């Protein structure tokens, strides 16, 4: 597997950050997975007590390997990430986000991620409730 060119990947992560920022200001519900904002990247949009949260969901093996700084990780189906500033803002606003359950990216130190061996809307929703205990109870996603 070829690794992304660092400058090309940096531009991609910058575009994803911009999409995350824009999504945080848009209308949102309890749980939504957007269409791709970049090749292999969707957004998972939610809110906790009125505080918007937007995660990026990465599915391309080479992107996952780059974010994890480990080429052996791509057997993973997806990577769910949140930027540290967004998480700290939510925590400062009194919303619990369990960063201890995330891994900090070595290649992007302000990014925290969780890996998925299997990914579906139901699985993402279940994991979000574990990572963000402050999410209000909601019927399972189909």
Buried (B, 14 or more C-beta within 10 A) or exposed (E): EEEBEEEEBBEBBEEBBEBBEEBBEEEBEBBBBBEEBBEBBBBBBBBBEEBBBBBBBBBBBBBBBBBBEEEEBBEBBBBBBBBBEBBEBBBEEEBBBEBEEBBEBEBBEBBBBBBBEEBBBEBBBEBBBEBBEBBEEEEEBE
